Amino acid sequence: MTPLRLRYQTVEFGKVDIHLCTLRDNQEFHDPGGVAEKLGISSATWPIFGILWPSSLVLANHMCDYDVGSKRILELGCGMALSSLLLNKQHKDITATDYHPESHHFLDRNTTLNGDQLIPYQQADWADNSDTLGLFDIIIGSDVLYEDNHIEILASFIQDHALPNCEVIVVDPGRGRKNKLSNQLANFGFSCTQTRPPHTDYLDKPFKGHILSYRRLAEGTAPL
């Protein structure tokens, strides 16, 4: 039996409910085989994947009515994968990724909890280009700009998985690295707009971050 204490909650998007099993709080830890430790995940950072953070709620609310059509979507560093679960509920073509070894377990558990088809998933290391994810029309992520040394490898990972015509949507809570990511993605032909979420009444506290929207058009193609 796992010693982890868990929390069950429901996030509402209009008439759509997404049910989540998460860690109870950010003090939980369970790595008896040292799997996470071997990946460089310390006991202090281990629980981060398993909490529903404000940036994740902002991203999911942004994507709720976003016109994705039949486009292929990739979520980076999904954690509890709220956006992936919502898009999957809407029958969109979503693939989830994370580095944490427990993310896949919780993703499958929560997808089943919502009565939906399992979401394609790969454990992804941004510094390793050996994955088989392929290319995507839309790439999304929330609170993925943790450290300065993440920026360049994240931008390269996005480039490796972006179609010539591609949108990238990143919700950043204000860690001071958004312009660094924008500069890196500009090297790959992406332009950027930064906006505040129009409303965040679903959050307990004011959101001080931005929604970063990047677009790239292949030469000679119509706007996305």
Disulfide bonds with the S-S distance in Angstrom:
none
